[in-house]
Amino acid sequence: METPEYAREKAARYLSECNEYTHEWEREHVVSDWIKKGAVAQKVVGDFERRIGPVSGKEILDVGCGNGTYMTAFAQAGAHIFGLEVNQTLVELAQQTLDSEGVQGTAVIYVGYSFPFPNGSFDYVFSVSTLEHVSDHRAVLSEMARVLKPGGKALMARSAGNAAIIPRMAWVAGI
């Protein structure tokens, strides 16, 4: 598991290269979130397995993979993990996280709403705090459904502050 110092270092790189958060309180929130995420990632995978099923040997797509912390936890649990992100710095940081933990996984960039995978590629789709950042939820959900294998499942969750966009609780869909 990465150290808080390493999480802070990655967050600092992201913040310096992307300039997406300009207020100091926003920047510190990102750093704090990345430090906490490392501590809860294994618990998130455990919750995923209780809600969805075992991940070992499964093809999983993390939509909006961010810095790769959840990808790494899934890979450590035996999943074949892929991550999508619209930000090149985050793709690089996600791959760095996987590599530094010695696990296999692939983070890729995507543009717009077309995921760079064939139909029916994944057993599961996982996404946390992503839908509140996109303008066309239906298009993203449609792409998630497209890349799921028949009978595949998706688990999505969102941050607590966006109740108008997405229901407060995590939900599971056999899309």
Secondary structure, DSSP 8 states (H G I E B T S, - for coil): ---HHHHHHHHHHHHHHH----SHHHHHHHHHHHHHHHHHHHHHHHHHHHHT---TT-EEEEET-TTSHHHHHHHHTT-EEEEEES-HHHHHHHHHHHHHTT---EEEE--TT--SS-TT-EEEEEEES-GGG-S-HHHHHHHHHHHEEEEEEEEEE--TT-TTTS-SS-EEE--
